[in-house]
Amino acid sequence: MIIIQTEAGAIITDPKEIYIDKDLDGHLHIYADLSSTDRVKAVKLTVFDYSKEDLGLMLETMYKTMNARLFFDKHPHCIITMEEVLRGASWERMGKRLVVSHD
């Protein structure tokens, strides 16, 4: 079971898919599809505006966290907050920025 707390504080469970898309105003956000059919039931996981790169890092962080907890650690549940994801993506971004090329 996957449990995610959105940036707005709502709790969602077992998303079918997590992805980046634009809202009606054209702003990019991370969404979770909660539908049990072919018709999408999207729930916005992020509230604030982030760059496409930052959202990509956040999505990557979410999948790495889920993979580690569910498969490597063999936990039956994975609980994630978007605050935790944002912190992880920030560390990831800082780590990439601190990498020095020796070319």
KOLVEX-297380 format. One record per residue: x negated, y negated, z of N, C-alpha, C in turn. Coordinates in steps of 0.2 Angstrom, whole numbers, plus 5000, padded with zeros to 4 digits. Atoms other than C-alpha are relative to their C-alpha. Example, Ala and Ser with C-alpha at 12.3 -4.5 7.8 and 13.67 -1.06 7.14 Angstrom:
499650065000493850225039499649945000;500450064999493250055036500449955003;
//
This chain:
499650065000500050005000499649945000;500350065000499449834996500449945002;499650054997500049685006499549934999;500450065001499549505001500449945003;499750064998499849345009499949944995;500250055005500049204997499849945003;500250064997499349034999500549965003;499450044997501048965003500250045007;499949974994501149095017500550064999;499549945001502449225009499650065000;500349945000502049405011500350044994;499849955005502149524996499750065000;500249945000501949704994500050044993;500149965006501349824981500149974993;499950035006501149714966499850054994;500149965006501249804949499449984996;500650035003499949684942499949935003;500250064997498949534947499749964994;500250035006498549404933500049935001;500050075000498149224929500449984994;499650035005499449124919500249935002;499850074999500148944917500750005003;499350014997501648884927500349954995;499750045005502948774918499749934999;500350075001501948614921499350014996;500649995004500448694912499450025004;500649994995499348724928499950085001;500249934999498448894930500150025007;499949974993498849004945499950074999;500049925000498649184950500750025002;499449974999500249284949500050075002;499949934999500849454955500750024997;499449975003502149554946500350055005;499749954995503349634958500650044997;499449975003504549704946499950085000;500149935001504949884945500350034993;499849995007505549874927499549974995;500450035005504849814911500049925000;499950074999505449634915499649985006;500450024995504249534924500349965006;499750044994504649464942499349975003;500750034998503149344944500149965007;500150044994502649274961499449975000;500650045000501449134962499650015007;500449994994499949184974499649945002;500450064998499049014973500549944999;499650065000499848844976499649944997;500450055002498448724973499750014993;500349995007497548684956499350025001;500749975000495948784953499850004993;500349995006494848794938500150074997;499949935003495048944926499450045003;500649964997493248994932500250025007;499949984993493748984950500650055001;499549955000495349084947499850074998;500349945002494349214938499650035006;500349974994493249234953500450025005;499649984995494649244965500450064998;499649945003495549374954499550065001;500549954999493849474954499950025007;500149994993493649454972500650045003;499449964998495449524975499950074998;500149935002495049674965499550045003;500549974996493449704973500250025007;499849994993494149694990500550065000;499549945000495649814986499650064998;500349945002494449934978499650035006;500449984994493249934993500450035006;499649984994494649955006500450064998;499649945001495750084997499650064998;500449945003494450194988499450015004;500649984996492750174997500150015007;499950004992493350145015500650055001;499549955000494850265011500649985005;499450034996496150145021500650024996;499449995003497950185017500349944998;499750065001498350005017499549954998;500450065001497549845010500349945001;499750064998497949685018499549944998;500450065003497349525009500349945001;499750065000497649345012499649964995;500350045006497349214998499449965003;500550044997496349115011499350045000;500649965000495149265013499750014992;500250005007495049274994499649944997;500350065001494649094992499349995003;500650014996493249105005499550054996;500449955003492549264996499849974993;500150035006492649174979499549945000;500550054999491749024986499350025001;500649974998490349134993499750024993;500249985006490249214976499749954995;500250055005490149054966499449975003;500650034998488848984978499450054999;500549955001487849144976499750004993;500250015007487849124957499749944999;500350065001487348944958499350005003;500650004996485948984970499550054996;500449965004485249114957499549964996;500550045004483649034950499750054994;500249975006483149084932499249995000;500750015001481249124930499850014993;500250005007481249114911499649944998;
//
